[in-house]
């Protein structure tokens, strides 16, 4: 066969030379196998030989070089290193490419025919051809895990490099996208896994089903290797793993509550504390059975504690829901225990607390009596003003300092005070042995003038007794102290006589102008007779007539008043209209004792429509009536269509049309100033007598 090949090659070369001239043996000379067979029988070319590579019919062949063992002989059915590459040839001598099966396993030759060594990406998968295999260099690795350049890789039976999760007899491994065996933490499909690189026997083996110490942290893994997060139940209690799978230590805020994972627990680091109070970083915290940190009020067998919103056990004062509480940090046995139901000394002051622990303020009842706590809660001592009264909390009481005194007289400082049954310092009026005394707002007995509840009273400077029911001359002026002790003011009617005391209470004498009217009060030893201070009535003084009411009158008023005395009225009011002088007089009293109250200008009927004369009675009344363009307000009827009413106003805009008074203008009614018309409307009752003359 070898001989035939050589002959064939020679014939081919001769033929090619005849056709194309000289060529290099390395050029592509293409012959068919049939040609080779026929050429092999031609002895004429036996002496011609080819060396090296030859491409025949798209296939490569190799002929040994002159320096080889069989120069010119075609290589076949072998693996041969040529230059820097290794090549595979089949039994026909054709160079192989792609996958090549050998008894020891698989190889791979690339497109150039060279045997691949190292990594090769083939049809969507990576393969590794082991150049370090001394016996079979380039042999494909398969069905196991291998150390390659310091990293571990996994290959299936067909040699394909594995990625992702890989099951081995000892457990699970994970290969990343590069195929390298993963070590340490990996986040895969929403969960953390740990591939233990420190496992001496199986580096990179996945941890599962238990808790493990990893880089100083405790981590929990389920049977499938997924790192557990959230709450984890172990026989000794609960742990909490953060989202990265590491066991939490210290404080954690979970679902609206705080928990503490005790990193200082020597036996079980990170174990959740629960059901009790614990010292954490110098502060005390309380936890319920489920481990939730408690805040607010906490009940323990020894009493109540309070935890701030931070969870720390409170000490000292705390303001909770509108009340103060004291958490006693000085309690040696139970620091921070709430004080309750009693009085306690706190920082040098005494405070009172109810059974529920709330600090008390205001009045506090103890077996020995009453105490008072200021708004700050401190027990008060000395004077206190409470709800309009003064009280004295006796700081000199050695047994019960601050106890309220009551129902006694006590000298405090330079003054003596009286205290009532309820402890109030006596102020205001006090009747003692049938005599009235007045204690001023400072608690001292008053003397002289005192203004009390809108009236003046006088208390004797000598014995502090209130003066009442008599005249009293003070600083050369006479005053009258009425039965209740109040000083008389303005007009005083006493024993059938009138006196004028004015607003200052001092009795007045001589001529006095009172609210626009003159009166005469007799002076001491008055030449007109009469007792000092008494109002003159029904007499002439200095040429002026004083009516029965004491008012000094003009001639017209006097004449009208004299006329009025002969009439009676069904009410205490009487109205007279003097048509000639255009005056209206209003009297108050009774027949023979009418006193002139008001005297006004008016406009009665004109000559063609005079006001009716006679004696009449007040009838109906109303707000207004209209007459043409005019409107008259506040009318009061005294006879038929005869009325008292206002002057004329426009019914359209309310402006004054005719405000004249003191002349005869009306159609028979009596026109008046609008204010006077309203006064009659408001004051004079129906049935009162009206005299028109």
C-alpha positions in Angstrom: 0.0 0.0 0.0 2.8 2.4 0.9 4.5 1.6 -2.4 1.3 2.3 -4.4 0.9 5.6 -2.7 4.4 6.7 -3.6 3.9 5.7 -7.3 0.6 7.6 -7.3 2.1 10.7 -5.9 4.9 10.6 -8.5 2.5 10.2 -11.4 0.4 13.1 -10.1 3.3 15.4 -9.8 4.6 14.6 -13.3 1.1 15.2 -14.8 0.8 18.5 -12.9 4.3 19.6 -14.1 3.5 18.8 -17.7 0.4 20.9 -17.5 1.5 23.9 -15.3 5.2 24.0 -15.1 7.2 23.8 -11.9 5.3 24.2 -8.6 6.1 23.8 -4.9 5.2 20.5 -3.3 3.3 22.6 -0.7 0.9 23.9 -3.3 -2.6 22.3 -3.4 -2.5 19.4 -5.8 -5.9 17.7 -5.9 -6.2 14.1 -6.8 -8.9 11.5 -6.4 -8.4 8.2 -4.6 -8.9 6.4 -8.0 -6.1 8.5 -9.5 -3.9 7.5 -6.6 -4.7 3.8 -7.1 -3.9 4.0 -10.9 -0.8 6.1 -10.3 0.5 3.5 -7.8 0.8 0.9 -10.6 3.0 3.1 -12.8 6.6 2.3 -12.2 7.7 5.3 -14.4 7.3 7.7 -11.5 8.5 5.6 -8.6 11.5 7.8 -8.1 9.3 11.0 -7.5 8.3 11.8 -3.8 6.2 14.5 -2.0 6.9 15.9 1.5 4.6 17.7 4.0 1.0 18.7 3.6 -1.1 18.0 0.6 -4.7 19.0 0.0 -6.5 16.5 -2.1 -10.2 16.8 -2.8 -10.7 19.2 0.1 -8.9 16.9 2.4 -5.5 17.3 3.9 -2.8 14.7 3.9 0.6 14.7 5.3 3.8 13.1 3.9 6.8 12.6 6.1 9.6 15.0 5.7 13.1 14.0 4.5 14.4 14.1 8.0 11.8 11.7 9.3 11.9 8.0 9.6 10.0 7.4 6.4 10.5 10.4 4.1 7.7 10.9 1.7 5.5 8.4 3.3 1.8 9.5 3.9 0.9 9.6 7.6 -2.3 7.8 8.5 -4.2 6.2 11.4 -2.2 8.1 14.0 -1.7 11.2 16.1 1.2 13.2 15.1 2.9 16.3 16.3 3.8 18.5 13.3 5.5 21.8 14.1 3.8 23.3 17.1 0.6 21.4 16.6 -0.8 17.9 17.1 -2.9 16.4 14.4 -5.1 13.3 14.0 -5.2 11.2 10.8 -7.6 8.4 9.9 -6.7 5.1 8.3 -6.9 6.7 4.8 -4.4 9.4 6.0 -7.0 12.1 5.9 -6.5 14.8 8.6 -9.4 14.8 11.1 -11.2 17.9 12.6 -13.9 18.3 15.2 -14.6 15.6 17.8 -12.3 12.6 17.7 -13.0 9.4 19.7 -10.0 7.5 21.1 -10.0 4.5 23.5 -8.9 6.8 26.3 -11.6 9.4 25.5 -12.4 12.4 23.4 -10.2 15.0 21.7 -11.1 17.9 19.6 -9.3 19.3 16.5 -10.1 22.8 15.4 -10.7 23.8 11.8 -6.9 23.8 11.0 -6.7 20.2 12.3 -4.7 21.1 15.4 -5.7 19.3 18.6 -7.3 21.7 21.0 -5.8 22.2 24.4 -7.5 24.1 27.2 -11.0 25.7 26.9 -13.1 25.4 23.8 -16.6 26.7 23.3 -18.4 24.3 21.0 -22.1 24.4 20.0 -23.1 26.5 23.0 -21.1 24.7 25.7 -17.6 24.9 27.1 -15.3 21.9 27.1 -11.8 21.5 28.6 -9.0 19.6 26.9 -6.4 18.8 29.4 -2.9 19.8 28.1 -1.5 18.8 31.5 -2.4 15.2 31.0 1.0 13.7 30.6 -0.2 10.4 29.2 -2.9 11.8 27.0 -2.4 15.5 26.4 -5.5 17.3 25.2 -7.9 14.6 26.4 -11.3 16.1 27.2 -12.2 16.2 30.9 -15.6 14.7 31.8 -17.8 13.3 34.5 -16.4 15.0 37.6 -14.8 18.0 39.1 -11.3 19.1 38.2 -8.8 21.7 39.4 -7.9 24.0 36.5 -5.5 26.8 37.0 -6.4 27.1 40.7 -10.2 26.9 40.2 -12.5 23.9 40.4 -14.9 23.1 37.5 -17.5 20.5 37.0 -18.1 18.5 33.8 -20.9 16.1 32.9 -20.3 12.7 31.3 -20.3 14.2 27.8 -17.6 16.7 28.8 -19.8 19.8 28.8 -18.8 22.2 31.5 -21.5 22.5 34.1 -22.9 25.8 35.6 -25.5 26.5 38.3 -26.4 23.9 40.9 -24.4 20.6 40.7 -25.2 17.5 42.8 -22.4 15.4 44.1 -22.6 12.5 46.5 -21.4 14.6 49.3 -23.9 17.4 48.6 -24.5 20.4 46.4 -22.0 22.8 44.7 -22.6 25.9 42.6 -20.7 26.9 39.5 -21.0 30.5 38.4 -21.4 31.7 34.8 -17.7 31.1 34.1 -18.1 27.6 35.3 -15.9 28.2 38.3 -17.0 26.5 41.5 -18.4 29.2 43.8 -17.2 29.9 47.3 -18.7 32.1 49.9 -22.1 33.8 49.6 -24.2 33.6 46.5 -27.5 35.3 45.9 -29.5 32.9 43.6 -33.1 33.2 42.5 -34.0 35.5 45.4 -32.2 33.6 48.2 -28.8 33.5 49.7 -26.6 30.4 49.8 -23.2 29.8 51.3 -20.6 27.6 49.5 -18.1 26.7 52.2 -14.7 27.4 50.9 -13.2 26.4 54.2 -14.5 22.8 54.1 -11.2 20.8 54.2 -12.7 17.7 52.6 -15.2 19.3 50.2 -14.3 22.9 49.5 -17.3 24.9 48.1 -19.8 22.4 49.4 -23.2 24.2 50.1 -24.2 24.5 53.7 -27.6 23.3 54.6 -30.0 22.3 57.4 -28.6 24.0 60.5 -26.8 26.9 61.9 -23.2 27.7 61.1 -20.5 30.1 62.1 -19.4 32.1 59.1 -16.8 34.8 59.4 -17.8 35.4 63.0 -21.6 35.5 62.1 -24.1 32.8 62.9 -26.3 31.9 59.9 -29.2 29.5 59.5 -29.9 27.3 56.5 -32.8 25.2 55.5 -32.6 21.7 54.1 -32.4 23.0 50.6 -29.5 25.3 51.5 -31.3 28.5 51.3 -30.2 31.0 54.0 -33.1 31.6 56.3 -34.2 35.2 57.0 -36.7 36.6 59.4 -37.6 34.8 62.6 -36.0 31.4 63.2 -37.1 29.0 65.9 -34.5 26.9 67.6 -34.9 24.7 70.7 -33.3 27.4 72.9 -35.5 30.1 71.5 -35.8 32.6 68.6 -33.2 34.2 66.4 -33.6 36.7 63.6 -31.8 36.8 60.4 -31.5 39.9 58.3 -32.3 39.9 54.6 -28.7 38.9 53.8 -29.1 35.8 55.9 -26.7 36.8 58.7 -28.1 36.4 62.2 -29.0 39.8 63.7 -27.5 41.0 66.9 -28.6 44.0 68.9 -31.8 45.9 68.1 -34.1 45.1 65.2 -37.4 46.9 64.3 -39.7 44.2 62.8 -43.3 44.6 61.8 -43.9 47.7 64.0 -42.1 46.5 67.1 -38.5 46.4 68.5 -36.7 43.2 69.5 -33.3 42.6 71.0 -31.0 39.8 69.8 -28.5 39.3 72.5 -25.0 39.2 71.0 -23.5 38.9 74.4 -25.2 35.6 75.1 -22.1 33.4 75.5 -24.0 30.1 74.9 -26.4 31.3 72.2 -25.2 34.6 70.6 -28.0 36.5 69.0 -30.8 34.7 70.9 -33.8 36.9 71.2 -34.5 38.2 74.8 -38.1 37.9 76.0 -40.5 37.8 79.0 -38.7 40.0 81.5 -36.5 43.0 82.1 -32.9 43.1 80.8 -29.9 45.4 81.2 -28.8 46.5 77.8 -25.9 49.0 77.4 -26.5 50.5 80.8 -30.3 50.8 80.5 -33.1 48.5 81.5 -35.7 47.3 79.0 -38.8 45.2 79.3 -39.9 42.5 76.9 -43.1 40.5 76.6 -43.2 36.7 76.1 -43.1 37.1 72.3 -39.9 39.2 72.6 -41.5 42.5 71.6 -40.0 45.4 73.5 -42.5 47.0 75.8 -43.2 50.7 76.1 -45.5 52.7 78.4 -46.8 51.2 81.6 -45.4 47.8 82.6 -46.7 45.7 85.5 -44.2 43.6 87.5 -44.8 41.7 90.7 -43.3 44.5 92.7 -45.3 47.3 91.1 -45.3 49.5 88.0 -42.6 50.7 85.7 -42.7 53.0 82.7 -40.8 52.6 79.5 -40.2 55.6 77.2 -41.0 55.4 73.5 -37.4 54.3 73.1 -38.1 51.4 75.4 -35.7 52.6 78.1 -37.0 52.2 81.7 -37.8 55.7 82.9 -36.5 57.2 86.0 -37.5 60.5 87.7 -40.5 62.5 86.7 -42.7 61.5 83.7 -45.7 63.4 82.3 -48.1 60.7 80.9 -51.7 61.3 79.6 -52.1 64.6 81.5 -50.6 63.5 84.8 -47.2 63.4 86.5 -45.7 60.2 87.8 -42.4 59.6 89.7 -40.3 56.6 88.8 -37.9 56.2 91.8 -34.4 55.8 90.5 -33.1 55.7 94.1 -35.0 52.5 94.9 -32.0 50.2 95.7 -34.0 47.0 95.1 -36.2 48.1 92.3 -34.7 51.2 90.5 -37.4 53.0 88.5 -40.3 51.6 90.4 -43.3 53.9 90.4 -44.2 55.5 93.7 -47.8 55.5 94.7 -50.4 55.9 97.5 -48.7 58.2 99.9 -46.4 61.2 100.4 -42.7 61.0 99.5 -39.6 63.1 99.9 -38.1 63.9 96.5 -35.1 66.1 96.1 -35.9 68.0 99.3 -39.6 68.5 98.6 -42.6 66.5 99.7 -45.1 65.2 97.0 -48.3 63.3 97.3 -49.4 60.4 95.0 -52.6 58.5 94.7 -53.0 54.7 94.5 -52.6 54.7 90.8 -49.3 56.6 91.0 -50.6 59.9 89.7 -49.0 62.9 91.4 -51.7 64.9 93.3 -52.2 68.6 93.2 -54.5 70.9 95.1 -56.1 69.8 98.4 -55.1 66.5 99.7 -56.7 64.7 102.7 -54.4 62.8 105.1 -55.4 61.2 108.4 -54.0 64.2 110.3 -55.7 66.8 108.2 -55.4 68.7 104.9 -52.4 69.6 102.8 -52.1 71.6 99.7 -49.9 70.7 96.7 -49.0 73.4 94.2 -49.5 72.9 90.5 -45.9 71.6 90.5 -47.0 68.9 93.0 -44.7 70.3 95.8 -46.3 70.4 99.2 -47.2 74.0 100.0 -46.2 75.8 103.2 -47.2 79.3 104.3 -49.9 81.4 102.6 -51.7 80.1 99.6 -54.5 81.8 97.6 -56.9 79.1 96.4 -60.2 79.6 94.5 -60.7 83.1 95.8 -59.6 82.5 99.4 -56.4 82.5 101.5 -55.2 79.5 103.5 -52.3 79.0 105.8 -50.2 75.8 105.7 -48.4 75.8 108.9 -44.7 75.3 108.3 -44.1 75.6 112.1 -45.9 72.4 112.8 -43.0 70.1 113.7 -45.0 66.9 113.5 -46.8 67.7 110.3 -45.2 70.6 108.4 -47.5 72.2 106.0 -50.7 71.0 107.7 -53.6 73.4 107.1 -54.8 75.4 110.1 -58.6 76.0 110.6 -61.2 77.2 113.1 -58.8 79.4 115.1 -57.1 82.7 115.5 -53.4 82.7 114.8 -50.8 85.4 115.0 -48.6 85.2 111.9 -45.9 87.7 111.7 -47.1 91.0 113.3 -50.8 90.4 112.7 -53.6 88.1 114.0 -55.8 86.3 111.5 -59.0 84.4 111.9 -59.5 81.0 110.1 -62.9 79.4 109.3 -63.9 75.8 109.8 -62.8 75.0 106.3 -59.4 76.7 106.8 -60.2 79.8 104.8 -58.8 83.0 106.2 -61.7 85.2 107.2 -62.4 88.0 104.8 -65.5 90.1 104.1 -68.4 90.6 106.5 -68.5 88.7 109.8 -71.1 89.1 112.5 -69.7 88.5 115.9 -71.7 88.9 119.1 -74.4 90.7 117.1 -72.0 93.2 115.6 -70.8 93.4 112.1 -67.1 93.6 111.3 -65.3 93.7 108.0 -62.1 91.8 107.2 -60.3 93.1 104.2 -58.7 91.0 101.5 -55.5 90.7 103.5 -57.5 89.2 106.4 -57.1 92.2 108.7 -60.0 94.0 110.5 -61.0 97.1 108.5 -61.8 100.6 109.8 -63.0 103.8 108.3 -64.6 103.8 104.8 -64.8 100.6 102.8 -66.2 100.0 99.4 -67.8 96.6 99.4 -70.0 95.1 96.6 -71.0 98.5 95.1 -71.6 100.3 98.4 -69.7 102.4 101.0 -69.6 101.3 104.6 -68.1 102.9 107.6 -66.3 101.0 110.4 -65.4 102.8 113.7 -61.7 103.3 113.9 -61.7 102.6 117.6 -63.4 99.2 117.7 -63.9 98.3 114.0 -67.6 98.0 114.4 -69.8 98.7 111.4 -72.0 101.8 111.8 -75.6 101.3 110.6 -79.1 102.8 110.9 -78.0 106.3 111.9 -76.4 109.6 111.0 -72.7 109.9 111.3 -70.7 113.1 111.1 -67.3 112.4 109.5 -64.9 115.2 108.7 -67.6 117.9 109.2 -70.0 116.2 106.8 -73.1 114.3 107.6 -73.6 110.8 106.2 -76.4 108.4 106.7 -75.6 104.7 107.2 -78.6 102.6 106.4 -79.9 99.6 108.3 -77.5 97.3 106.4 -74.6 99.7 106.9 -74.5 100.9 103.3 -74.0 104.6 103.0 -77.0 106.5 101.5 -76.5 108.2 98.2 -78.6 110.4 95.9 -82.1 111.0 97.4 -82.8 109.7 100.9 -86.4 109.5 102.2 -86.3 109.4 106.0 -89.0 109.9 108.5 -91.2 111.7 105.9 -88.5 114.0 104.7 -86.2 114.0 101.6 -82.5 114.6 101.8 -80.0 114.8 99.0 -76.7 112.9 99.6 -75.3 113.2 96.1 -72.9 110.4 94.9 -70.3 111.0 97.7 -72.9 110.4 100.4 -72.3 113.7 102.1 -75.6 115.5 103.0 -76.1 118.6 100.8 -77.7 121.9 101.9 -78.8 125.1 100.0 -79.7 125.2 96.4 -78.8 122.0 94.5 -79.1 121.3 90.7 -80.1 117.7 90.4 -80.4 116.2 86.9 -81.5 119.6 85.4 -83.8 120.6 88.3 -83.2 122.9 91.1 -84.0 121.9 94.7 -83.5 123.6 98.1 -82.2 121.8 101.1 -82.4 123.7 104.4 -79.1 124.8 105.9 -78.2 124.8 109.6 -80.2 127.5 111.3 -81.8 128.4 108.0 -83.8 131.7 108.0 -86.5 130.0 106.0 -87.0 127.5 108.9 -86.8 123.8 108.4 -84.3 121.2 109.7 -80.8 121.0 108.2 -80.6 119.0 105.1 -84.4 118.5 104.6 -85.7 119.3 101.1 -88.1 122.3 101.0 -91.5 121.6 99.4 -94.7 123.5 98.5 -93.1 126.8 99.5 -91.3 129.8 98.1 -87.6 130.2 98.7 -85.8 133.3 97.4 -88.8 134.1 95.3 -89.0 130.6 93.6 -91.8 128.2 94.1 -90.8 124.6 95.1 -93.4 122.0 94.2 -94.6 119.1 96.3 -91.7 117.2 94.7 -89.3 119.9 95.8 -88.5 120.8 92.2 -88.2 124.5 91.5 -90.8 125.5 88.9 -91.2 128.3 86.3 -94.4 130.3 86.5 -95.9 128.1 83.6 -94.8 124.9 85.3 -96.2 126.1 88.6 -99.6 126.9 87.1 -99.7 123.5 85.3 -98.7 121.7 88.6 -101.4 123.5 90.5 -104.0 122.5 87.9 -102.7 118.9 88.0 -103.5 118.4 91.7 -107.2 118.4 91.1 -107.1 115.4 88.8 -107.0 111.7 89.5 -105.6 108.8 87.2 -106.1 105.1 87.1 -102.3 104.8 87.1 -99.4 106.7 88.8 -99.1 108.8 85.7 -100.9 112.0 84.6 -100.3 113.9 81.3 -101.4 117.6 80.8 -101.4 119.5 77.5 -101.4 123.3 77.6 -102.5 124.3 74.1 -101.9 128.0 74.6 -98.3 127.7 75.6 -97.7 124.6 73.4 -96.4 122.5 76.4 -96.8 118.9 77.6 -96.4 118.1 81.3 -95.9 114.6 82.6 -96.6 114.0 86.3 -96.1 111.1 88.6 -97.8 110.4 92.0 -101.5 110.7 92.9 -104.3 113.2 93.2 -103.1 116.2 95.2 -99.5 114.9 95.2 -98.5 115.0 91.6 -94.9 115.7 90.9 -93.8 117.2 87.6 -91.4 114.7 85.9 -91.1 116.1 82.3 -92.0 119.4 80.7 -91.7 119.5 76.9 -92.5 121.7 73.9 -95.2 120.4 71.5 -97.2 121.5 68.4 -100.9 121.0 69.0 -103.6 121.6 66.3 -103.7 124.7 64.3 -106.7 127.1 64.4 -108.6 125.3 61.6 -108.0 121.9 63.2 -107.6 122.5 66.9 -106.7 119.7 69.4 -109.7 118.5 71.3 -109.9 119.7 75.0 -111.1 117.7 77.9 -110.2 114.8 80.2 -109.3 111.5 78.4 -107.6 108.2 78.9 -104.6 106.7 77.1 -105.7 104.1 74.6 -103.9 102.2 71.8 -100.4 102.9 70.5 -98.2 102.0 67.6 -94.8 102.3 65.8 -95.9 104.6 63.0 -98.6 105.8 60.6 -98.5 107.6 57.3 -100.3 110.7 56.2 -99.6 111.7 52.6 -95.9 111.8 52.1 -95.3 112.1 55.8 -94.6 109.4 58.4 -95.3 109.9 62.2 -93.5 107.6 64.7 -94.4 106.3 68.2 -98.0 107.3 68.4 -100.1 107.0 71.6 -103.9 107.5 71.4 -105.7 109.6 74.0 -109.1 110.2 72.3 -110.5 108.9 69.0 -108.1 109.9 66.2 -106.2 112.3 68.5 -102.7 111.1 69.2 -99.3 112.0 70.7 -96.8 111.3 68.0 -93.4 112.5 66.6 -92.8 115.4 64.2 -93.1 114.7 60.5 -90.6 112.5 58.6 -90.5 111.3 55.0 -92.1 107.9 54.5 -89.7 107.3 51.6 -86.3 108.0 52.9 -86.9 108.8 56.6 -85.6 112.4 56.4 -87.1 115.1 58.6 -89.9 117.0 56.8 -91.1 119.3 59.5 -89.5 119.3 63.0 -91.0 122.6 64.3 -92.3 122.6 67.9 -93.9 125.3 70.1 -96.5 126.4 67.6 -99.9 125.4 66.4 -99.3 123.2 63.3 -101.1 119.9 63.4 -104.4 118.6 62.2 -105.4 118.0 65.8 -102.8 115.6 67.2 -100.0 116.6 69.5 -96.7 116.6 67.8 -93.5 116.0 69.9 -89.8 115.5 69.5 -89.4 111.8 68.4 -87.5 110.9 71.6 -90.3 112.4 73.8 -93.0 110.6 71.7 -91.2 107.4 72.2 -90.8 108.0 76.0 -94.6 108.4 76.3 -95.1 105.3 74.1 -92.7 103.3 76.3 -93.7 104.7 79.8 -97.3 105.9 80.1 -99.6 102.9 80.6 -103.0 102.6 79.0 -105.8 104.1 81.1 -103.6 106.9 82.3 -105.5 110.3 82.5 -104.7 112.9 79.8 -106.0 116.5 80.4 -106.0 118.9 77.4 -106.9 122.6 78.1 
